[in-house]
Amino acid sequence: MFETKPTSISAELREVREVFDGQDLASAADRSLETISRWSHRERFPARIERFIDDLWVATAIVSRELRDPRAVRFVLVARREELDWRSAIEVIFRRGLHETLPALARIAAEVKAERGAEPPQTTLPLRRLPAAGSLPAPGSRTVRSRAVNPASRRAARAAFLRRSRTKEGIDADALADLRETPAAA
């Protein structure tokens, strides 16, 4: 779970639903529980909902690197926090996007991990190993990617990600430095 980024929004939603119940998502997205359950049967989503699901998947992957227990991950993302103006992280992700919560999420996950004590070795891949958004097929597309990826297209996707990341406020400078240090062909 959360080791590699799924290639479709519906696959991301399935993984997110393993951590959150429908009521958590309904509260954050200001939707009814019936609407959330209908999402499970969809292949295409409105752009705002698609971004919410994608951002929530990334946030859950980040927190699950520190805490492998799904209940602890859910607690970190659902509990209201002073750093987020007494809102939950998933509410802020829905309303303002992931970049608003990244600094707080890393700090909160580290605090919860310290409170819980030592855990088994990390089994999930670090975030910098996830493919750049430009290298994934479009959501809902029926194309199948081969295992062999053109290194030039991977470098172009990575460069595009770095250009987009530089323009957003709130992106963690250390995370960007880690991305720059990874080899382009990895």
Secondary structure as GFF3:
##gff-version 3
##sequence-region A 1 186
A	DSSP	alpha_helix	9	17	.	.	.	ID=ss1
A	DSSP	alpha_helix	22	29	.	.	.	ID=ss2
A	DSSP	alpha_helix	33	39	.	.	.	ID=ss3
A	DSSP	alpha_helix	47	66	.	.	.	ID=ss4
A	DSSP	alpha_helix	70	78	.	.	.	ID=ss5
A	DSSP	beta_strand	80	81	.	.	.	ID=ss6
A	DSSP	three_ten_helix	82	84	.	.	.	ID=ss7
A	DSSP	beta_strand	87	88	.	.	.	ID=ss8
A	DSSP	alpha_helix	89	96	.	.	.	ID=ss9
A	DSSP	three_ten_helix	98	100	.	.	.	ID=ss10
A	DSSP	alpha_helix	102	116	.	.	.	ID=ss11
A	DSSP	three_ten_helix	127	129	.	.	.	ID=ss12
A	DSSP	three_ten_helix	133	135	.	.	.	ID=ss13
A	DSSP	alpha_helix	151	167	.	.	.	ID=ss14
A	DSSP	alpha_helix	173	181	.	.	.	ID=ss15
###
